[in-house]
C-alpha cells in the first residue's frame, strides 16, 4: 500500500494520473487483448466431436482474412512449422495446436483432459483498443464458424 501511494504521488506531482501513464504504455507498446471460449460437448458423441475438431484444425490451417499466418505449433506431433521451416518442439506431447499470426496475434485450441470441453484461446496486440477488440471478434467468428460447420457428423 505504501509503494502504491508513492507511485500515485509521483505521477500526481508530474501532473499525470496512473491512467495517463497506462495510456502512454499502450501508445508505446500497443493494446494487448486476450479472450477464451470454452465449448462443452457431452458424452461419447461430444468426445468424438472434439477429436474431429482437433483433427480438422491439425490438417487445415485457419485462414483469417487480412491477418497473415506466420506459423503454427503442433504439440501432439512435436513440431513447430514456420513458413517453409519445420523444427522439433522439445516439450511433452499434448493435444494442443497454436497458430501464430502477424503482429502478435495467436489462437490456441486445447481439449480439456478432465472435462468434455474444448478451450480456444485468442490473443492480439494492436495499436488501438478498438482494433484489438475487432481482431479478437474476427478470430472468434472464423473459428466458431469452422467448428459449427463440422456439426455432429459421424467420426
Backbone as JSON, one array per atom type, in Angstrom:
{
  "sequence": "XXXXXXXXXXXXXXXXXXXXXXXXXXXXXXXXXXXXXXXXXXXXXXXXXXXXXXXXXXXXXXXXXXXXXXXXXXXXXXXXXXXXXXXXXXXXXXXXXXXXXXXXXXXXXXXXXXXXXXXXXXXXXXXXXXXXXXXXXXXXXXXXXXXXXXXXXXX",
  "N": [[0.83, -1.19, 0.0], [1.96, 1.23, 0.76], [3.92, 1.57, -1.24], [2.32, 1.81, -3.55], [1.0, 4.18, -2.93], [3.18, 5.94, -3.01], [3.82, 5.8, -5.73], [1.48, 6.83, -6.92], [1.59, 9.43, -5.85], [3.97, 10.31, -7.05], [3.3, 10.43, -9.81], [1.18, 12.22, -9.63], [2.49, 14.54, -8.82], [3.86, 15.06, -11.15], [1.86, 15.85, -12.74], [0.31, 13.89, -13.89], [-1.91, 11.06, -14.11], [-2.29, 7.64, -12.99], [-3.73, 6.36, -14.95], [-3.19, 7.99, -17.15], [-0.47, 7.36, -17.46], [-0.68, 4.63, -18.04], [-1.98, 4.78, -20.51], [0.08, 5.95, -21.98], [1.89, 3.84, -22.01], [0.4, 1.94, -23.46], [0.3, 3.33, -25.87], [2.94, 3.23, -26.62], [3.58, 0.45, -26.65], [1.36, -0.91, -27.58], [-2.02, -2.26, -27.59], [-2.93, -4.99, -25.77], [-4.94, -7.83, -25.95], [-6.84, -10.52, -24.75], [-8.87, -13.44, -25.01], [-10.93, -16.14, -23.99], [-12.77, -18.95, -25.06], [-14.98, -21.5, -24.05], [-16.04, -24.56, -25.0], [-18.51, -26.92, -24.52], [-19.06, -30.35, -24.89], [-21.04, -33.05, -24.55], [-20.79, -36.49, -23.42], [-20.01, -39.55, -25.29], [-20.38, -38.9, -27.97], [-19.76, -36.19, -27.85], [-17.07, -36.27, -27.15], [-16.05, -37.48, -29.45], [-16.66, -35.46, -31.24], [-15.0, -33.37, -30.38], [-12.53, -34.58, -30.91], [-12.75, -34.7, -33.71], [-12.85, -31.99, -34.37], [-10.3, -31.15, -33.53], [-8.74, -32.73, -35.21], [-9.5, -31.69, -37.68], [-8.51, -29.0, -37.48], [-5.82, -29.59, -37.18], [-5.17, -30.49, -39.68], [-5.94, -28.47, -41.4], [-5.16, -25.23, -41.88], [-6.25, -22.41, -40.09], [-7.69, -19.82, -41.87], [-7.56, -16.51, -41.62], [-8.93, -13.8, -42.87], [-7.04, -11.09, -43.99], [-5.15, -11.23, -41.99], [-2.01, -12.35, -41.72], [-0.84, -15.65, -41.56], [1.85, -16.83, -39.69], [3.08, -19.07, -38.62], [2.8, -22.31, -36.99], [2.29, -24.39, -34.07], [2.33, -27.8, -33.28], [1.72, -29.58, -30.73], [1.13, -32.18, -30.15], [2.25, -33.74, -32.18], [4.77, -32.8, -31.96], [6.13, -30.61, -33.28], [7.15, -27.43, -34.67], [6.09, -25.26, -37.13], [7.25, -22.95, -39.25], [6.75, -20.82, -41.78], [8.42, -22.2, -44.44], [9.89, -23.86, -42.91], [10.5, -26.45, -40.62], [10.62, -27.43, -37.28], [11.66, -29.27, -34.36], [9.74, -29.48, -31.37], [10.65, -29.34, -28.11], [9.02, -30.48, -25.95], [6.66, -32.12, -23.73], [4.36, -34.39, -25.31], [1.16, -33.24, -26.28], [-2.28, -32.71, -26.87], [-2.56, -30.13, -28.38], [-2.87, -27.18, -30.28], [-1.31, -24.37, -31.73], [-1.58, -21.34, -33.38], [0.22, -18.88, -35.05], [0.02, -15.5, -35.91], [0.69, -12.49, -37.8], [1.99, -9.58, -36.08], [1.75, -10.29, -33.36], [-0.59, -11.75, -32.9], [-2.51, -14.59, -31.98], [-3.88, -17.98, -31.87], [-5.05, -20.62, -29.86], [-5.94, -24.0, -29.59], [-7.27, -26.29, -27.33], [-8.17, -29.27, -26.0], [-9.84, -30.19, -22.98], [-8.37, -32.22, -20.48], [-9.8, -33.42, -18.53], [-12.49, -32.8, -18.61], [-15.47, -32.66, -20.7], [-14.69, -30.65, -22.68], [-13.68, -28.13, -25.01], [-11.25, -25.79, -25.21], [-10.65, -22.59, -26.5], [-8.3, -20.24, -27.13], [-7.67, -16.82, -27.64], [-5.61, -14.19, -28.77], [-4.24, -10.9, -29.15], [-2.32, -8.08, -30.31], [-2.64, -4.77, -30.82], [-2.58, -1.45, -32.28], [-4.65, 0.23, -31.36], [-7.23, 0.04, -28.84], [-9.75, -0.55, -29.85], [-9.15, -1.69, -32.37], [-7.91, -4.01, -31.45], [-10.07, -5.29, -30.13], [-11.77, -5.69, -32.35], [-10.2, -7.42, -33.89], [-10.02, -9.7, -32.22], [-12.73, -10.42, -32.2], [-13.09, -11.04, -34.91], [-11.35, -13.25, -35.17], [-12.61, -15.05, -33.43], [-15.13, -15.35, -34.73], [-14.39, -16.64, -37.15], [-13.21, -19.07, -36.24], [-15.32, -20.2, -34.71], [-17.26, -20.47, -36.7], [-16.04, -22.4, -38.35], [-15.94, -24.57, -36.53], [-18.69, -24.93, -36.03], [-19.45, -25.68, -38.6], [-18.54, -28.22, -38.74], [-20.32, -29.65, -37.33], [-22.44, -32.31, -36.07], [-21.34, -34.59, -37.26], [-20.59, -38.0, -38.15], [-17.74, -39.65, -36.85]],
  "CA": [[0.0, 0.0, 0.0], [2.86, 2.38, 0.81], [4.54, 1.72, -2.55], [1.29, 2.32, -4.45], [0.81, 5.58, -2.56], [4.34, 6.67, -3.53], [3.69, 5.86, -7.19], [0.41, 7.79, -7.2], [2.12, 10.77, -5.54], [4.97, 10.64, -8.06], [2.61, 10.86, -11.04], [0.38, 13.41, -9.31], [3.43, 15.67, -8.81], [4.24, 15.37, -12.53], [0.66, 16.26, -13.46], [-0.28, 12.74, -14.57], [-2.55, 10.02, -13.31], [-1.87, 6.3, -13.4], [-4.41, 6.09, -16.22], [-2.38, 8.67, -18.17], [0.75, 6.56, -17.67], [-1.09, 3.4, -18.72], [-2.21, 5.13, -21.92], [1.4, 6.13, -22.6], [2.42, 2.49, -22.21], [-0.35, 1.38, -24.59], [0.73, 4.05, -27.07], [4.29, 2.77, -26.98], [3.7, -0.99, -26.87], [0.15, -1.45, -28.17], [-3.08, -2.78, -26.71], [-2.99, -6.44, -25.75], [-6.26, -8.32, -25.56], [-6.98, -11.96, -24.8], [-10.19, -13.96, -24.68], [-11.04, -17.6, -24.04], [-14.1, -19.54, -25.1], [-14.99, -22.89, -23.6], [-17.15, -25.25, -25.65], [-18.77, -28.19, -23.85], [-19.71, -31.38, -25.7], [-21.29, -34.14, -23.6], [-20.83, -37.91, -23.78], [-19.11, -40.13, -26.29], [-20.52, -38.09, -29.18], [-19.03, -34.96, -27.6], [-15.65, -36.61, -27.22], [-15.75, -37.68, -30.88], [-16.71, -34.15, -31.91], [-13.76, -32.67, -30.03], [-11.46, -35.22, -31.7], [-12.95, -34.3, -35.11], [-12.46, -30.58, -34.46], [-8.84, -31.08, -33.45], [-8.22, -33.34, -36.44], [-9.71, -30.71, -38.75], [-7.56, -27.88, -37.34], [-4.47, -30.12, -37.37], [-4.97, -30.7, -41.11], [-6.39, -27.29, -42.15], [-4.76, -24.02, -41.18], [-7.34, -21.41, -40.09], [-7.43, -18.66, -42.7], [-8.2, -15.31, -41.11], [-8.73, -12.79, -43.92], [-6.4, -9.85, -43.58], [-4.13, -11.46, -40.97], [-1.13, -13.36, -42.27], [-0.35, -16.74, -40.71], [3.3, -16.88, -39.66], [3.46, -20.44, -38.33], [1.96, -22.99, -36.01], [2.86, -25.45, -33.25], [1.52, -28.99, -33.05], [2.37, -30.17, -29.56], [0.9, -33.63, -30.17], [3.24, -34.34, -33.09], [6.08, -32.32, -31.54], [6.86, -29.74, -34.2], [6.79, -26.03, -34.96], [6.21, -25.02, -38.56], [7.3, -21.52, -39.53], [6.91, -20.7, -43.24], [8.81, -23.48, -45.04], [10.83, -24.49, -41.98], [9.86, -27.27, -39.58], [11.58, -27.79, -36.23], [11.12, -30.08, -33.26], [9.41, -28.82, -30.1], [11.15, -30.2, -27.03], [8.05, -30.45, -24.85], [5.85, -33.34, -23.72], [3.26, -34.45, -26.27], [-0.13, -32.8, -25.76], [-3.2, -32.42, -27.97], [-2.69, -28.67, -28.39], [-2.45, -26.51, -31.51], [-1.18, -22.93, -31.6], [-1.37, -20.68, -34.66], [0.8, -17.56, -34.9], [-0.25, -14.56, -36.99], [1.5, -11.27, -37.71], [1.74, -8.55, -35.06], [1.47, -10.81, -32.02], [-1.92, -12.37, -32.8], [-2.44, -16.04, -31.98], [-5.03, -18.81, -31.48], [-4.7, -21.94, -29.32], [-7.04, -24.94, -29.36], [-6.83, -27.27, -26.35], [-9.22, -30.01, -25.31], [-9.59, -30.46, -21.56], [-8.05, -33.62, -20.2], [-10.67, -33.95, -17.46], [-13.9, -32.46, -18.84], [-15.82, -32.73, -22.13], [-14.62, -29.27, -23.15], [-12.63, -27.65, -25.89], [-10.98, -24.38, -24.95], [-10.0, -21.86, -27.58], [-7.71, -19.01, -26.61], [-7.39, -15.82, -28.68], [-4.84, -13.05, -28.26], [-3.74, -9.99, -30.17], [-1.73, -6.81, -29.91], [-2.93, -3.79, -31.87], [-2.29, -0.05, -31.94], [-5.75, 0.79, -30.56], [-8.08, -0.91, -28.12], [-10.83, -0.94, -30.77], [-8.58, -2.64, -33.34], [-7.7, -5.28, -30.72], [-11.4, -5.91, -29.95], [-12.26, -6.14, -33.66], [-9.4, -8.58, -34.29], [-10.47, -10.85, -31.42], [-14.05, -10.82, -32.7], [-12.92, -11.68, -36.22], [-10.77, -14.56, -34.91], [-13.67, -15.89, -32.86], [-16.12, -15.65, -35.77], [-13.86, -17.63, -38.09], [-13.04, -20.36, -35.56], [-16.65, -20.73, -34.36], [-17.9, -20.87, -37.95], [-15.44, -23.68, -38.74], [-16.4, -25.58, -35.58], [-20.12, -25.19, -36.3], [-19.59, -26.36, -39.88], [-18.22, -29.64, -38.53], [-21.56, -30.21, -36.81], [-22.46, -33.58, -35.35], [-21.06, -35.66, -38.21], [-20.0, -39.22, -37.61], [-16.27, -39.66, -36.97]],
  "C": [[0.88, 1.25, 0.0], [3.46, 2.64, -0.56], [3.55, 2.3, -3.56], [1.05, 3.81, -4.19], [1.95, 6.44, -3.1], [4.26, 6.84, -5.06], [2.64, 6.89, -7.58], [0.9, 9.21, -6.96], [3.14, 11.23, -6.58], [4.29, 11.15, -9.34], [1.76, 12.11, -10.81], [1.28, 14.66, -9.36], [3.86, 16.05, -10.23], [3.03, 15.73, -13.38], [-0.01, 15.14, -14.23], [-0.97, 11.82, -13.58], [-1.98, 8.68, -13.74], [-2.51, 5.9, -14.72], [-3.66, 6.77, -17.37], [-1.15, 7.85, -18.49], [0.42, 5.26, -18.4], [-1.35, 3.66, -20.2], [-0.89, 5.36, -22.65], [2.04, 4.77, -22.91], [1.73, 1.82, -23.39], [0.09, 2.03, -25.91], [2.09, 3.53, -27.55], [4.32, 1.3, -27.39], [2.47, -1.63, -27.51], [-0.83, -1.94, -27.11], [-3.12, -4.29, -26.86], [-4.38, -6.86, -25.27], [-6.28, -9.83, -25.72], [-8.41, -12.33, -24.45], [-10.16, -15.47, -24.83], [-12.5, -17.98, -24.18], [-13.96, -21.0, -24.71], [-16.24, -23.55, -24.17], [-17.31, -26.62, -25.01], [-19.55, -29.12, -24.76], [-19.83, -32.63, -24.84], [-21.17, -35.53, -24.24], [-19.81, -38.33, -24.81], [-19.17, -39.32, -27.58], [-19.74, -36.78, -29.04], [-17.53, -35.17, -27.69], [-15.22, -36.81, -28.67], [-15.74, -36.35, -31.62], [-15.44, -33.35, -31.63], [-12.59, -33.25, -30.82], [-11.54, -34.78, -33.16], [-12.51, -32.85, -35.32], [-10.94, -30.45, -34.45], [-8.19, -31.65, -34.71], [-8.35, -32.35, -37.61], [-8.66, -29.59, -38.68], [-6.11, -28.35, -37.5], [-4.15, -30.24, -38.87], [-5.34, -29.5, -41.98], [-6.04, -26.04, -41.35], [-5.9, -23.0, -41.23], [-6.94, -20.14, -40.84], [-8.24, -17.48, -42.18], [-7.92, -14.21, -42.13], [-8.11, -11.53, -43.35], [-5.35, -10.0, -42.5], [-3.27, -12.62, -41.46], [-0.69, -14.37, -41.22], [1.16, -16.81, -40.84], [3.78, -18.32, -39.46], [2.52, -21.07, -37.33], [2.76, -24.06, -35.27], [1.85, -26.58, -33.15], [2.22, -29.76, -31.93], [2.16, -31.68, -29.5], [1.96, -34.33, -31.02], [4.64, -33.78, -32.88], [6.84, -31.47, -32.54], [6.28, -28.34, -34.26], [7.07, -25.82, -36.44], [6.15, -23.51, -38.78], [7.69, -21.36, -41.0], [7.26, -22.06, -43.81], [9.75, -24.27, -44.15], [10.05, -25.25, -40.9], [10.93, -27.64, -38.57], [10.88, -28.54, -35.11], [10.84, -29.19, -32.04], [9.82, -29.79, -29.0], [10.28, -30.07, -25.79], [7.28, -31.76, -24.85], [4.7, -33.25, -24.74], [1.94, -34.07, -25.6], [-1.0, -32.42, -26.94], [-3.54, -30.93, -27.98], [-2.15, -28.15, -29.72], [-2.37, -25.01, -31.23], [-0.82, -22.36, -32.96], [-0.89, -19.26, -34.4], [0.5, -16.72, -36.15], [0.63, -13.34, -36.79], [1.05, -10.4, -36.54], [1.28, -9.11, -33.72], [0.08, -11.39, -31.83], [-1.75, -13.88, -32.83], [-3.74, -16.67, -31.53], [-4.47, -20.11, -30.94], [-5.98, -22.74, -29.16], [-6.52, -26.03, -28.43], [-8.03, -27.97, -25.72], [-8.84, -30.18, -23.84], [-9.25, -31.94, -21.4], [-8.99, -34.25, -19.2], [-12.15, -33.69, -17.67], [-14.19, -32.55, -20.34], [-15.84, -31.33, -22.76], [-13.47, -29.08, -24.12], [-12.46, -26.17, -25.57], [-10.25, -23.8, -26.14], [-9.58, -20.51, -27.02], [-7.38, -18.1, -27.8], [-6.59, -14.69, -28.04], [-4.37, -12.2, -29.42], [-3.09, -8.79, -29.51], [-1.94, -5.86, -31.08], [-2.65, -2.39, -31.35], [-3.38, 0.55, -31.06], [-6.54, -0.34, -29.9], [-9.2, -1.43, -29.03], [-10.34, -1.93, -31.82], [-8.36, -4.01, -32.69], [-9.03, -6.01, -30.54], [-11.92, -6.47, -31.28], [-11.49, -7.38, -34.13], [-9.83, -9.83, -33.53], [-11.83, -11.33, -31.92], [-13.95, -11.54, -34.04], [-12.34, -13.08, -36.05], [-11.85, -15.52, -34.4], [-14.69, -16.29, -33.92], [-15.64, -16.74, -36.71], [-13.77, -19.0, -37.43], [-14.39, -20.99, -35.23], [-17.37, -21.2, -35.61], [-17.35, -22.22, -38.43], [-15.96, -24.79, -37.84], [-17.86, -25.94, -35.84], [-20.3, -25.94, -37.6], [-19.28, -27.85, -39.77], [-19.38, -30.39, -37.92], [-21.4, -31.49, -36.03], [-22.25, -34.76, -36.29], [-20.52, -36.89, -37.49], [-18.5, -39.17, -37.82], [-15.83, -40.74, -37.9]]
}
